[in-house]
Amino acid sequence: MTDSNVAAQECSTSGAGGHAFEKFQAREVLLGGLRIMRALPIRQKRLVGPWCFLDRFGPQSFTESKPLDVAAHPHIGLQTFTWLLEGEILHKDSLGNEGLLQPGGVNVMTSGGGIAHAEESPMQNSGLLNGVQLWVALPDAWRNGAASFQHLGEVPRIEQRDGTVNLFAGSLLGNTSSARHFSPLLGADLEVRAGGSMELPLDPSFEHAVLLLSGDAKVNRGFIEQGSLYYLGINRSRLEITSGNSCRMLLLGGPPFPETILMWWNFVARSPQEIERARSDWQNHERFGEVPAYRGPRLDAPPLTRFAAANPAS
Ligand code: MN
């Protein structure tokens, strides 16, 4: 198969030269009865620091069937960060790890050169699902390293006058998340109370973006709406969030990622050949291992020639 037959998406930092306030509408993806808004990658193929993927799922309630049930599937070249506002997600992987994620904690999986995992709503659950899953592109020097999984039951909660910062990745306000990462980044869930104002210092060498998770908000005096990612550019040293009726907001950042990545299905790579090899290894039950704790068939890779988006909430 020739290179041009791998329908991968090329993503790179897109000339973040200064401040920006750009709105990018998220796309709706349906996974069974679960409605997912995919906010990254965006059409303009821009990364936000090393963050290359963002799925927003819920809020929704359920009674009978599991709303989230993503069978075993492989990853290369990335980390997944899963963060919940409500509900529970059970992670199982090919290293034998199981991690029950609940609000306030974070699940961080580092694929290195290859891992397989499954994610599902646990049998015992609150009947709620509300959260995000993010991917971080691993830098070239680390992307073929060992796979690992980290479950943090809680992350730093930094109380501010008018709200709380939940810091699940990187450093902010003198606090640091113990989530493993391989290049500088920032990931936080900001809670601002009704009528409140929160001011945060930003690293001006980072580019940043925000996604409103609930409620209403203004960012540096500009209104933002749910369902869209707002790219804020680089060279900002402060962020001011105000809310009328309270809000929660995802804040992402990192230095513009210096490498161009190729994304196809659940793989983050640099060349079509790597994607082709990873796909064939998965199909041939090589490299990635199995996820025996997940009861059910694993996912088949789609054909290489078809543009293959990642599994929803994967
Ligand atoms: Mn996945």
Residues whose N, C-alpha, C, O or C-beta is under 5 A from the ligand:
A	BS01	MN	S314
